[in-house]
Amino acid sequence: MLLYTARMSTTKAIIHLDNLRYNIQVIRNIVGENVKICLPIKANAYGHGAVEIARAAVQAGVSAFAVATVEEACTVRRAGITAPMLLFVPPARESVADIITCNLEPFVFNAEFIDTLSAAATSAQKKVSVHLKIDTGLHRLGCPPDTAYALAKKIIHAPFLHLKGIASHFVSSESNDDESRALSKQQLDIFTRTVAHIKAADISPDILHMANSGGTIQYPQAHFDMVRPGLLVYGYAPSLAVAQRIDVRPVMELVTQIVDIKKISSGEGVSYNHVWKAKQDTYIATLPIGYADGLFRLFSQPLTPADNLSVRIHGKDYPIVGRICMDQCMVNLGSTLHVQRWDTVTLFGGSGQSAQDMANRAHTCSYEILCAVDSRVMRTYSS
Ligand SMILES: *Cc1c(COP(=O)(O)O)cnc(C)c1O
């Protein structure tokens, strides 16, 4: 059978695994030797490629992973990654058996899910480790604190369930204002009091965990036995407020190449609907990257003109002009030409702007910029 595969692509995400290892070491230095690091690799490892990130992270001392869906877990398990893997979000009821097949450790927080899981584990005759998730204020997933004890008891009485962890999740651990700090401390307080109540009844989970990136940086008392930093490992601070306190390096560099250059005359328009027109004769480069790749169309329809996005070519910034299309966009090279076809263009990372800079322009967070890089963009890995 003939297999059709592209050898190389113009638009690619270069994943700098050396930076990934560096960031993991930064976190290791913060939490010390005795705290485990669980790396969330949900959403294809925040767009970086879950399998390759997991492989490199295991080498760098990460001891557990976390995903949001069973499908994400399957991809990583198929690649031979055997480390403990948390499942943050409950699957469809039809997929509960896959939790056992894939050897996942789900967050549990209600009696129904515990019963379903217990029945599936019993029929498979396989022990399933679970983490009891307590809702300390986010009001997303988790049990009310006053039901945690009863659920913990239910878990330890299920013959094929193991209470491996008790966990919670912060609301705004990345923020530094008084209100956020007070809320984080209140969440920590609710968590430790609820855990104490459970432990007083001689129920002892193996591990406690609560800290995401913000919690890892700001609340050492939230490190407990394991931390779950995602964004930090991928090289970004979760907020401007904590950025100065942490030195991490962006792992992803999004690049493309110029595929066409043309000269247009003053008054001529570029791209659909000619929303941009040249004020003088100028050179226009076409880049094979568009909104289907994750380059939001919003960047070419900025909320304010200052939000207009530039790209970097040979260390110099050039603005995107005209509407960003599905697969392409255009940049204004100016009236004299300093670049040529096939030159490398950096969208973010590497020597270019950061995903955070782009996020600021799109009025979003770096998380969304990274996750938005579509699966059709080839990932290449540099060690
Ligand atoms: C995504 C996620 C994390 C990681 O969050 P970061 O802000 O990327 O560090 C940790 N815990 C849970 C439950 C999550 O959903």
The ligand as an ORCA input file, in Angstrom:
! r2SCAN-3c Opt
* xyz 0 1
  C      -5.851     22.553     33.257
  C      -5.815     22.204     34.696
  C      -4.636     22.380     35.441
  C      -3.421     23.128     34.898
  O      -3.698     24.497     34.866
  P      -2.563     25.568     34.483
  O      -3.191     26.863     34.748
  O      -2.241     25.345     33.052
  O      -1.404     25.293     35.361
  C      -4.611     21.871     36.725
  N      -5.700     21.262     37.263
  C      -6.864     21.129     36.588
  C      -8.017     20.470     37.239
  C      -6.965     21.613     35.290
  O      -8.113     21.482     34.617
*
